[in-house]
Amino acid sequence: MSHLKFCGVIKSLIVLTIFQIVHISQPLQAKTRPLPPDSRAALFKKAQKLDNGMNISWLEQTWKKDMLSDSTITDNDFVLLKKLGFKTIRLPVAFTWFENKNIPLEEVLNRVTEVWNECKKHDLNLIIDYHAGNLKNDNYSAETPKIIDLWQKVARKYFAESDDKLFFEIYNEPTVSQQIWKDAAYNIVQGIRKVDKKRTLLVGATNYNSIYELSKFVRLADENIIYSFHFYEPFLFTHQGAGWMGDPSATIGVAFPYSVENFPTINPKTKSTYGESDYNKYPRDGNEQSINDKLKGYAKSWSDKYYVPVVCTEYGAFNEHADLDSRCRYIKATRNALKALKIPGIIWEYNGNFSLFSGAPSLDNLPDCMKDAIDYHN
């Protein structure tokens, strides 16, 4: 056999072998590692659009008189949010509270619609969030149908609106047991689907949308859900001095990141509460690496396990006792960690006691370090 013929035979054998490897191995791979559905890939893209979000929390501030008629939020605020680079508004609404006050749902939805119209005007996404609910372990069988009924009315109201821009978050920070919540969440989702089959829904886990409970949650049998969680780790820093949290948050003067030189002495009220455990863990929890590890180890790994998108619908720091520079460093660290993991993030909050601004929201009242934290450039 000539040298040229020999080389030709070898070349043909190589081509045949490659062909067999490619075409024989594909069915095996399909059986052992089935490709994710195209619809799920599209859902990931939709979730990414929710990134750079801000909570506008006025319709959940039940402690304020005449909350529904409050005119603090105006078109100028949406202009500012757009200028700062925010793309999504999350609107927590205390539906149960309004109902208990005998305020007609239509009046509440009129204010929601005002926000939605502003979002459409400024090309912002909107998440309507069921906030401050009354779901408990001992009343879920009676309370769940009420939540379903509410959502069906909301779904009918906004049925014709863009399912690419308007989202429903079915329930904020559930505190019931995991099994009860999975049952309730499934039924709420199915109730909404009877009215609107196309709307993308957000569903979180128990223990206040905990990442730890999310890591133990099993995804629901619905292909159009983005799973949500809240991230306020380390709690000793983010909620220091928060009166509504009581003694566990009594220790103040906690800086981020941790340094031995400026770590305060524990407040005696914090001792013998879970706050004491948080205090003792802060030397290892109070840093950027810990934030990265928790988000990756719980939220991201769960997302990968089920191949479903997740979004952090709340993160931030109480601004009354934490120093500004620490808050800026914390917001930047959490924001960067979320982006590195491709998890959309929504800051809590625009104009409340977690606000990024030093005073009323305005560009002049946004500190330079906070501009850097949210990556705003003139």
N, C-alpha and C positions, 0 to 999 in steps of 0.2 A: 504494500500500500504506500502511495506517495505521501510525502510530508503534508502537502496541501489537502489531500483527501482525508488523511488522519485528523488534521485540525478541524476539517469540516464536520466529521463524525462527532468529535468531542464537543464542538460548539452546539450541534443539534441535541446531544444528550443533555447538556447544561440547560438549554432552553426548555426541553421537555420536563426536566426535573423541576425547574422553577414553576412552570405551568401547573404541574401536579401539586406542588406544595401550596400554591395560592388557591387553586380551585378545590382541592380536597380538604384543606384545613378550614376554609370558610364555614361550611356547615357545622363542623365540630365547634368552632368558636361561637356560632350563633346559638347553639344549644347550651353551651356552658356559660357564655357571657352574653346574654341577649342584649341587643342594642336598645337604649332608651327610646321611648316613643317620641316622634317629632313634636307632638303637642307639649311634652314636658320641656324640651329644649326651648320652645317658644315661650313657655312660662318663665324660664330663667331669664330670658331677655326682657320680658315684661317686668319682672322683679327688679332688674338692674335699673330700670327707669325710675324707680322709687328712691334711688339714692339721693343724698344731699337734701334731706327732708327736715321740716320743722313742725313741731306741735304748736297749734294755736288753741289754748286750753280754756278760752273764756266760757264756753258752754258746759263746762264741767265744774266751774267754780261755785259750787252750791252754797258756800258760806257768804257770798256777796249778795246784797240786796238788789232786786231788780236786775238780776243777771241777764234775763232774756232781752230786756230793752237796752242793755248797755251798748253804747255806740263808740266804744274805745277803738275798735278795729275798723279802719277805713281803707279806701282804695290806696292811700299813700303807703300803708303797711305792705300791701301786696307788691307795690312798685319797689319798695325797699328790699323785700325778700327776694324778688326776682333779680335785682341789682347785685345782691350779695351771693348769688349763684344757687339759691335753693330751687329745687325742682318739684318738690312734693310738700303738700300741706296735710298733716294729720289733724283731724278735727274730733276730739273727744266730746261726746254729747251725753249728758246725764239723763237719759230717756226715762228711767224709772223714777227719778226725783221729780221731773216735770209732771209725770203721770200722777204721782202721789199728791202733788200740789194742784191737781185738777186743771192743769194747763193743757189745752187741746194740742194734740200732736201736730196739727196743721200749723199752729203758730210756731212751734219749734222748728218744723221743716221749712217754714218761710225764712228763718234766719240761716238754716243750713243752706238753703238754695242761694241766698245772698253770697255766701262764701263760695259756693260752687260756680256761680256766675263770675266772681272775681278770678277764680282759678282758670276758667275758660278764657277770660279776657287776657290773662297774663301767661297763658300756656303752662299752667301748673297742674300736676296730678292732685287728686283729693282722695283721702281715706276717711270715710265716715266711721267713727269708732263708738261702739256701745260701751259707755263708761259708767262707772258707779252703779253697777247692777246689784241685785239682791239675791243672787243664786247661792244657796247653801245646801249642805248635805241633807238637811232634814226637810227641805222644801222644793228640791229640784224637780220632782214629778209634777208639782203644781206651777212652779215658776218657769220651767222650760217652755211650756206652751205659750206663756205670755210673751216671752222673748221672741218666739217664732212668729207670733201674731204681729208684733211690732215690726220685725224685719220684713214680713210680707207686705205690710203697708208701705214701708220705706222702699222696698223693691219695686212695688207698683208705681210709686211716685217717680222713681228715676229709671224706669224700665227702658225708656227710649234714649237715655244718655249713654255716652261712649263707654263701652266696657274696657277700653284701652286707657282711659284717664280717670275713671271713677271706680273706687274700690270700697268694699265693706269689710270692716274688722268686726267679727261677730260678737266678741265679748272681751272686755279689758280685765286683765289680772284675776282670773278665776282662782278661788281659794278652796274649792271643793276637792274631794278625793280624786285621784287620777282616773279610777274606773267610772265614777259618776260623771266626771268632766268629759271623758271620751264619749260616753253615751249621750250626754247633753249636746256636745259639740256636733256629733253626727246628726242628731235630730234637728238641730238649728240649721245646719247646712242643707239637709234634705228639705226642710221647710222653705228655705229661700229658693231652692232649685224648682220647687213647684211653681214659682212665679217667674224666676229669672235663671235660665240655665247657662247663661254665658258670663255672668258677672264673676270676676275673680275675687275670691274671699281670702281674708287673712284669719288664721287661727293660731292661738298661742297655747301654751301648756299651763298647768296649775302652779300653785305657790307664787302667784303674782307674775306670771309669764316668765318663770325661772328657766335659765339655761340648763340647770341640773335636771329639772322635771322634763324639759324638752328632750333631753338625751335619753329619757326612759319612755317617751311617748311613742306610739305607733301611728304612722300616718293614716289618715282617713281615706276611705274608698271614694275619692273624688279627685279628678285629674286637674282641677282648676283652683287649687289652694296654694297660697304662699304662707309659710309658717312663720310666726312672729315670736320675738322674745324681747325682754327688757334687760338692760345691762347697766347696773349701778355698782359694779365691783371696782375697788373695795368699798363696801358700804360705810365703813368707819370714816372715810374721807368724804364720800358723796353726800351723806346725810347728816354730817356733824351739826349738832345744835338744832335739828329739825324738831320743833315742839310736838308735832303730831306723832312722832315716833317714840316719844317718852324717854325713859332713863337709858335705854341702850345707845341712844345718840347724844347723850349729855356731854361727852368728852369733845371739846372744841380745840382749835388751834392745830389741827392735823394738816400737815403740808403734803403735797404730792410733787415728786416722789418722796418716799421715806428717807429721812436722814437722822442718824442717832443724835446729832447736835440739837435739832429743834423739835424732837418728838415730845409732845406734852405729857405730863403726868395724868394718869387715868382719873377721871372724875369719880368720886366715891359712889355716885348714883349709878354709874355704869357697871360697877362690880356686881357679880352674881347675876348678870343678864347675858344674853348672847353677845351684847356689845363688848363684854370683857374678852370673850373668845376672839372677836374681830380685832380688838386692840392687841392681843398677844400675837395674832397672825400678821399684823400690819408690816413688821419688818421684812417679811418675805412676800406679802401681797401688794404692798404699796409701791409698785414699779411698773414700767412699761412691759417688761417681759411677762409678768404675771397676767396682765391684760391679754396679751397675745396668746399665751398658753391656754387661758380659760375659753376664749372665743374659739380658738382652733380645736381644743380638746372636747368641747361640748357642742357648740352650735355648728361649726363647720363639719365636724366628723359625723354628726347626725344627718346633716344635709347630704353629705356624700353617701352615707349608708343607704338612704332611701331615694337618692337622686331626686330631691325636691328642693326648691329654693327657700331660703330663710331671709328674714329682714329684721333688723333691730329697730323696733318702733319707738323705743325710748332709751336715751342715754344722756347723762348730764350731771351737774353738781349743784347742790343748794348753795346759793350765793351770799347768804347772810354772814356766815362764819368762816368759810374757806377763803383764803387770800386769793387775790386776782391772778397772780402769776401761777399759782398752783392749779387753779381752775383752767387757765389757758393750756397749761401743760397736759392736764388730764383730758380735756376735750380733744386736743391735737393727737395725743397718744391713742385714744379710743377710736377716733376717726381714721387715723392711719392704719390701725390694726384691722378695722372692718374693711377698709379699701383693699388692703393686702390680701385679705381672704375673699374678696369679691362679695362681701355681704353688705347690702344697702343699709344705710344708717339714717335715723331720724332723731334729731336733737329734742330733748325736753328742756326748755320750752321758750316761746317767743317773748312773752311779756309778764311772766309770773316770777316766783321766787327762785327759779332756776335760770332766769334770763341771762343771755350773753352780754347784755348791754349794761352800762353803768348809768342808769337812769332810764327815761322813756326811750323806746326803740327809735334810733336814728343813726345815721352814719357817723355823726359827730360823737355819739355816745357809745360807739363800739370801740373798745380799747385796741391799741395796736397789736397787743399780744393775742387778742381774740380774733382779729382779722387774720393774723398768721395761722391761728389754730384752725380756722375754717377755710383757709387758703383763698382769702379774698385779696385781690390786687386791684388798685385803681386803674 
